[in-house]
């Protein structure tokens, strides 16, 4: 797991994704307790809606949900998504993916 760290006294331009090993367990314990880990519910070729760039920039900075297809499923509950407009996003967290009907 990686955590988006917002550094005190620094602008959001300096936010960084840090591996769990770099974070004090006391800081992550409360966060993890309130955030159940996603389960891999999606398969390659599933038609999905994805909160674009939410995994990289945060949910608040995402421009919204966009359609695409799962092109790869990874063992860490992340996916590679090929969007309908041809764009591709890697390391998409399962919590930002929904099946399309």
Beta strands, then each sheet from edge to edge (+ up, - down):
strand 1: 2-5
strand 2: 16-19
strand 3: 47-51
strand 4: 65-73
strand 5: 78-83
strand 6: 88-93
strand 7: 97-99
sheet 1: 1+ 2-
sheet 2: 6+ 5- 4+ 3- 7+
end
